[in-house]
Amino acid sequence: MTVLPDDGLSLAAEFPDATHEQWQRLVAGVLRKSGKEVSGEAAEDALSTVLEDGLRTRPLYTASDVTPEPGFPGFPGFPPFVRGGRAEGSITGGWDVRQRHAATGGDAVLGDLENGVTSLWLIVGAGGLPLGSLGRVLDGVHLDLAPVVLDAGSDLDSAARELLGLYEERGVAKHAARGNLGADPLAHEARTGDAFDFAPVAALARLCADEYPGLRALTVDALPYHEAGGSAAQELGASLATGVAYLRELTEAGLSVEQACAQLEFRYAATADQFLTVAKLRAARRLWARVAEVCGAPGAGAQVQHAVTSPVMMSRRDPWVNMLRTTIATLAAGVGGADSVTVLPFDHALGLPDAFARRIARNTSTILVEESHLSRVIDPAGGSWYVERLTDELAHAGWEFFQWIEGIGCQAAALRSGRLGQDLAKTWEARSAKLAERREPITGVSEFPHLAERPVEREAAPEPPSGGLPRVRRDEAYEALRARSDAHLAATGTRPRVYLATIGPAAAHTARATFAANLFQAGGIEPVTEGAFEDSGATEACLCSSDTLYEEQAASTAQTLRAAGARQVFLAGRPGQYTGVDAYVFAGCDAVAVLSATLDRMGVS
């Protein structure tokens, strides 16, 4: 019997140290088996992933990837606040669970507050609750306990005065009022193209600074830039430029830099890209700390962050998958140190959320805090070589974009010149290409769609403000294709169909038949695999098999299909020279273009 040494659990004590170069050689050996002859750094690069903003995620990070800087990343509650804005983090009670309400009544608001929600985000005016309705909506709400955040656009002054009046009417002491009046003129201009006077905003900021210590007057909302297709660095840069613009206005109105900083709360999107979201929130605090330092207020405190699960990532088809997306996004927001988190209900893209959707949304945070214990450790991603490197790279990219905006003049100048919108559009154009080619998959939409799903229907939500930057969604190209298929189904009783002609045994065709079925269903085209082509109701066919069997049978099978009436014959696989094959579908092909052209040929408008 072997006796194990009592060496204090030094499990690797007898193993020789491996080197980075040895690991690269192992990677090169694996890649060689797939036909790639690369070695050294090139082997590692072959496994890297290109991100937006010129960033690249490598497959492995080591201590050498993190260059220590004085004070970085520091400790929670101390500049540069990378590890968190508060010394205690969210340990004592988790993050603030903030529910969004745009058209619901008081019962829904009270139901949320009684079941885990800790603050309210109210959309007021155009696209939201009517002006003058706050008393009804907040009926029964203990305003000294539940912070209220307004989002009223150009109706800011009226909505803010209404809320302040409610505090007075209900006997809420000024020091007990908490929340944010939500003034954000530049976000409103980004949404609508309309500017409005900053004077009322400055007056509210002065009022809050002098009389309401728990109320902030302004929000720096980066969602308009995210929803216009912007990258993480563009979102960061635009938020910094907006924040700096507000500091200039507020200090000109007589507030100190410290007072002006204390009036701002920053709102960012949290996406299902977990590590990118974590790094973005950490980088945002670092960048704002630098701004405060440069402005002469290094003791202004940390950036206060409100994270919202991304509207861009929400799908309208198979919306149940959105619950998974928002769970990952919420986890990332919590790990990234957000002070408040709003989980958009899974049916947000379909209209007004129902009670079930709101319950799942608020319970997402509850489970992550109370059952997963996500808030027990401050900055749990801190020290990860990958996260620290990504935080640093994203901070530099965000600062560069901020300087680009400042070089134009300011955030308002960048918006009014159209240059900011153009830059965001370029980013979205590049991302749209990845979505069309399914290199950025959308589960339930471009991958594993479910044509037979029953549509989820909701009452229409109020139209949001428009006229400025566009609002994009990842699923928009595929949604347009599916809408064409739905119209065809309503008119004819059947969906457009494609016949999958499998060749050989299942082992030879299953992978490509599955690939082709997913691709065609993403455009609302029903794949048929049983029976003969003549009985399928299809006008087009797709060959599915192995390369070896294609060489032997592709041409003859295509000829047989054409004789049976096929107007178009696809082949699932790499493009080649096969007689009778009109087009190829393969990983990386422009699926949206292929599907749109196919529906055109089928007469599906």
Sequence and secondary structure as in RCSB ss.txt:
>XXXX:A:sequence
MTVLPDDGLSLAAEFPDATHEQWQRLVAGVLRKSGKEVSGEAAEDALSTVLEDGLRTRPLYTASDVTPEPGFPGF
PGFPPFVRGGRAEGSITGGWDVRQRHAATGGDAVLGDLENGVTSLWLIVGAGGLPLGSLGRVLDGVHLDLAPVVL
DAGSDLDSAARELLGLYEERGVAKHAARGNLGADPLAHEARTGDAFDFAPVAALARLCADEYPGLRALTVDALPY
HEAGGSAAQELGASLATGVAYLRELTEAGLSVEQACAQLEFRYAATADQFLTVAKLRAARRLWARVAEVCGAPGA
GAQVQHAVTSPVMMSRRDPWVNMLRTTIATLAAGVGGADSVTVLPFDHALGLPDAFARRIARNTSTILVEESHLS
RVIDPAGGSWYVERLTDELAHAGWEFFQWIEGIGCQAAALRSGRLGQDLAKTWEARSAKLAERREPITGVSEFPH
LAERPVEREAAPEPPSGGLPRVRRDEAYEALRARSDAHLAATGTRPRVYLATIGPAAAHTARATFAANLFQAGGI
EPVTEGAFEDSGATEACLCSSDTLYEEQAASTAQTLRAAGARQVFLAGRPGQYTGVDAYVFAGCDAVAVLSATLD
RMGVS
>XXXX:A:secstr
      SSS TTTTS    HHHHHHHHHHHHHHTT    THHHHHHT EE GGG EE S   GGG    TT S  
TTSTT TT SSTTTTTTT SEEEEEESS  HHHHHHHHTTT  EEEEEBSTTSB TT HHHHTTT  TTTS EEE
E GGGHHHHHHHHHHHHHHTT  GGG  EEEEE HHHHHHHHS    SHHHHHHHHHHHHH TTEEEEEEE HHH
HHTT  HHHHHHHHHHHHHHHHHHHHHTT  HHHHHHTEEEEEEE S HHHHHHHHHHHHHHHHHHHHHTT TTS
    EEEEE STT  SSSTTHHHHHHHHHHHHHHHTT SEEE   TTGGGSS  HHHHHHHHHHHHIIIIIS TT
SSSSTTTT HHHHHHHHHHHHHHHHHHHHHHHHSSHHHHHHHSHHHHHHHHHHHHHHHHHHTTSS  BTTTBS  
TT              SSS    TTHHHHHHHHHHHHHHHHHSS  EEEEEE S HHHHHHHHHHHHHHHHHTT 
EEE SS GGGTT SEEEEE  HHHHHHHHHHHHHHHHHTT SEEEEESS    TT  EEE TTS HHHHHHHHHH
HTT  
